[in-house]
Amino acid sequence: MRRSGTLWPLAVVVAAVAGCATQQQVLDTRQDGAIQTALQRGRFELNCPAATGVVLSRDYLNPVVQGPWVGAGITRIEYTIGVEGCNQRKTYIVICQEGSDFCFAANPENR
């Protein structure tokens, strides 16, 4: 009886992890949306509807603030995307919030 009591918490952890997407899967899933977000801004700023985009880097960012007395922060997915067209180039940082369809393209040159 004692032995089954120690396996119960392990079974709960295994079940929880099995139902969650890995960071790599989340990055893969959100990448197309991030590219489209960067292209929408880049095509406007470059005045070039034919501009194309390429992912230069991507990262899964855990919440900045974490702790026992602080609520869970926002997990973000960050992509650096190069947009090129009409003999021009721009780089955008696209931040997507995990768990939503929202992404934002920021120009790293305008801090």
C-alpha positions in Angstrom: 0.0 0.0 0.0 2.8 2.4 0.8 4.4 1.8 -2.6 1.3 2.8 -4.6 1.1 6.0 -2.6 4.6 7.1 -3.8 3.8 6.3 -7.5 0.6 8.5 -7.5 2.5 11.9 -7.6 4.8 10.5 -10.4 1.8 9.4 -12.4 0.2 12.9 -12.1 3.5 14.6 -13.3 3.8 12.2 -16.2 0.2 12.9 -17.3 0.6 16.6 -17.0 3.8 16.7 -19.1 2.4 14.3 -21.7 -0.5 16.7 -22.4 1.8 19.8 -22.8 3.4 20.9 -26.1 7.2 21.2 -26.0 8.8 24.6 -26.4 10.0 23.5 -29.9 6.5 22.6 -30.9 5.2 26.0 -29.7 7.9 27.8 -31.7 7.1 25.7 -34.8 3.3 26.3 -34.4 3.6 30.1 -34.0 6.3 30.7 -36.6 4.0 31.3 -39.7 1.9 33.8 -37.8 5.0 35.6 -36.6 6.3 35.8 -40.2 2.9 37.2 -41.4 3.0 39.8 -38.6 6.5 41.0 -39.6 5.5 40.9 -43.3 2.4 43.1 -42.8 4.5 45.8 -41.1 7.5 45.4 -43.3 5.5 45.6 -46.6 3.9 48.8 -45.3 7.1 50.4 -44.1 9.1 49.4 -47.2 6.2 50.3 -49.5 6.9 46.9 -51.1 4.0 44.4 -51.4 6.4 41.8 -52.8 8.6 41.8 -49.7 9.5 38.4 -48.3 10.4 37.3 -44.8 12.8 34.9 -43.2 13.2 33.8 -39.6 16.7 34.8 -38.3 16.3 33.5 -34.8 13.6 32.4 -32.4 13.3 31.9 -28.6 10.9 30.8 -26.0 10.9 33.3 -23.1 9.7 32.3 -19.7 7.9 34.8 -17.5 10.1 37.5 -16.1 8.5 37.5 -12.7 8.1 34.2 -10.9 7.9 33.2 -7.3 5.7 31.8 -4.6 4.1 35.2 -3.8 3.8 36.4 -7.4 1.2 35.2 -9.9 2.4 33.5 -13.1 3.7 36.0 -15.7 3.2 35.8 -19.4 5.2 33.3 -21.5 6.3 34.9 -24.7 7.7 33.5 -28.0 10.2 35.8 -29.7 11.2 35.7 -33.4 13.7 37.9 -35.2 12.5 38.2 -38.7 14.2 39.8 -41.7 12.0 41.4 -44.3 13.5 42.1 -47.7 12.1 43.6 -50.9 12.4 46.4 -53.4 16.1 46.7 -52.7 15.5 47.3 -49.0 15.9 45.3 -45.8 14.5 45.6 -42.3 14.7 43.5 -39.2 11.7 43.1 -36.8 11.4 41.5 -33.4 8.0 39.7 -33.3 6.7 38.8 -29.8 3.8 36.4 -29.5 1.9 35.7 -26.3 1.6 32.0 -25.6 -2.0 30.9 -25.4 -3.3 33.6 -27.6 -3.2 34.5 -31.3 -1.7 37.9 -30.6 1.7 38.9 -32.1 3.4 42.3 -32.2 6.2 43.3 -34.6 8.6 45.9 -33.2 11.4 47.6 -35.0 14.6 47.1 -32.9 16.1 50.3 -34.3 13.4 52.4 -32.6 14.0 51.8 -28.9 
